[in-house]
Amino acid sequence: MKSGTVDFFTFSYYSSTTATDNPTVPIAAGNMMRGPANPYLQHSQWGWSIDPKGQYEKHRLSQERK
């Protein structure tokens, strides 16, 4: 890869997580992690949080590491 040209770049971003000490908060489903559902986010038909701001932040942080 060092001597070649990269013609495709991708990253995976699934969702953010939250924490609470309130045992009555529903647990959100997820691909790898489970945690309290974030009431400020929409959720997919599988119950996964959809966090577009989190995806943007992940991209921004990756650009700062260059």
C-alpha positions as CSV (number, residue, x, y, z in Angstrom):
1,M,0.0,0.0,0.0
2,K,2.9,2.4,0.7
3,S,4.0,2.4,-2.9
4,G,0.5,2.2,-4.4
5,T,-2.4,4.6,-4.6
6,V,-5.4,4.2,-2.3
7,D,-8.6,4.3,-4.4
8,F,-11.1,3.4,-1.6
9,F,-11.3,4.5,2.0
10,T,-14.0,3.6,4.4
11,F,-14.7,3.4,8.2
12,S,-17.5,1.8,10.2
13,Y,-19.5,3.8,12.7
14,Y,-22.5,2.2,14.3
15,S,-23.8,4.4,17.1
16,S,-22.9,6.3,20.3
17,T,-23.6,5.0,23.8
18,T,-25.0,6.5,26.9
19,A,-24.8,5.8,30.7
20,T,-27.2,6.3,33.5
21,D,-27.7,5.2,37.1
22,N,-31.5,5.0,36.6
23,P,-32.5,1.3,36.3
24,T,-35.9,2.1,34.7
25,V,-34.3,3.5,31.5
26,P,-34.9,1.1,28.6
27,I,-31.8,-0.6,27.2
28,A,-31.1,0.0,23.5
29,A,-30.1,-2.8,21.2
30,G,-26.8,-2.5,19.3
31,N,-24.4,-4.4,17.1
32,M,-21.6,-4.8,19.7
33,M,-22.6,-2.8,22.7
34,R,-25.8,-2.3,24.7
35,G,-26.6,0.6,26.9
36,P,-29.4,2.9,28.0
37,A,-31.4,4.2,25.0
38,N,-30.6,7.9,24.1
39,P,-34.0,9.7,24.1
40,Y,-32.6,12.4,21.8
41,L,-31.8,10.0,18.9
42,Q,-33.9,8.2,16.4
43,H,-33.6,4.4,16.3
44,S,-33.6,1.9,13.4
45,Q,-36.1,-0.9,13.0
46,W,-33.6,-3.1,14.9
47,G,-33.4,-0.7,17.8
48,W,-30.0,0.7,17.0
49,S,-29.4,4.4,17.7
50,I,-28.9,6.6,14.7
51,D,-26.4,9.3,15.6
52,P,-25.4,11.5,12.6
53,K,-23.6,14.0,14.8
54,G,-21.5,11.2,16.2
55,Q,-20.6,10.1,12.7
56,Y,-19.5,13.6,11.9
57,E,-17.5,13.9,15.1
58,K,-15.7,10.6,14.3
59,H,-14.8,11.9,10.9
60,R,-13.6,15.2,12.3
61,L,-11.4,13.5,14.9
62,S,-9.8,11.2,12.2
63,Q,-8.9,14.3,10.2
64,E,-7.2,15.9,13.2
65,R,-4.9,12.9,13.7
66,K,-3.2,13.3,10.3
